[in-house]
């Protein structure tokens, strides 16, 4: 009788305490790994978007630069002073671009300050 009682108590204790604890621990572990995968996925998506943006910037800068230099060259034949001002403004633009090369966001006051140079 004591033998059966001890066995029943062990089975009851095991199923009543140990199994729920193991199930909760497993569920928490699964949830944590799920969240870690989501965070990792979001970081990869952000890096992909950032690399696409940098790729677009790298393609646009040379095209813009060559077009502007061609315009300055054409303007040199008709209005040297205007071409000189245009060259100085291009220089300011390139300087600002290099200063902000790693920054994706900027403040409005900085942009307005830059636009003030172009009446």
N, C-alpha and C positions, 0 to 999 in steps of 0.2 A: 504494500500500500504506500509506504514512504517512497519507495522507488518510483512508482507511478506519479505520485504527487510532485516529487522533485523534477521528473521529466516534464510534467505538465507546466510547472513553474518556469523551467528553462525555456520551453517552447513559447509560453505566453510572454515571458520577458523579452525573448528574442524578437518575436513578431510585434510585440507592443511597443518596444523602445528602439531596438537596433535598426530594424527595417525602415521605419519612418525617418530616422536620422540619416541613414544612408541614402534614402530617396531624396530627401531635402538637400543634402550635400551634393548629390549628383545633379539635381536640377539647378542648383546655384552655380555649379561648375560649368554646366552646359550654357547657362545664360551668360556667364562671364566670357566664355570663349566666343559666343555669338556676338556679344557687344564688341569684343576685341577685333573680330573680323570686320564688323561694320565700321569701326574707327579706322582700321587699316585700309579698307576699301575707300572711305571718304578721303583719306590722305592721298591715296593713289589717284583718285579722280581730280583732286585739287592740283597735284603735281602735273597731271596730264593737261589740264586747262592752262596752267601757268606756262608749260612748255609750248603749247599752241599759241598763246599770246606772244611769247618771246619770238617764236618763229615768224609770226605775222609782222612783228615790229622789225625784225631783221630784214624781212623782204621789203617793207615799206620805206625804211630809212634810205637805202641806196637809191631807190627809184626817185624818191622825193629830192634827195640831194642832187642827183644828176639833172633832174628837170629844173631845179632852182639854179644850178650853175649854168645851165644852158640859157635860161632866161636872163641871168646876169650878163652872160657873154653877148647876147643879142642887144641888151640894153646899153652896153658899153659903146656901141656904134652910134647911138642916138643921144643918150643922156648919161654922161660919166658920173655926175654927182648922184643921180638916182641909183645908178649901179653900185656906187660906193655905199650908199645908205642900205641898199638891199644886201650887200655883202656883210655889212656890220650886223644887220638883223639876223642873217643866216648864222653868223658866228654866235650871236646870243642864243639862238634856238639850239644850235648844236651843243653849246656849253650847258644849257639847261637840261638837254636830253642826256648828256653824260653824267651830270650831277644826280639825276633821278633815274638812272638806268635800272636799279634794282627795286625801285618803288613802284607799286601798281596803283596806289592812291595818293592824291596830293590835296592840299587844302585849296579852297576857292580863292583865298587872298593871293596865293602864289600864282595861280592861273590868271587872275585879273591883273596882277602886277606885270606878268609877261605880256598880256594882251595890250596893256597900256602903251607898249613900245610900237604898236602897229595902228597908227591913226587911220 
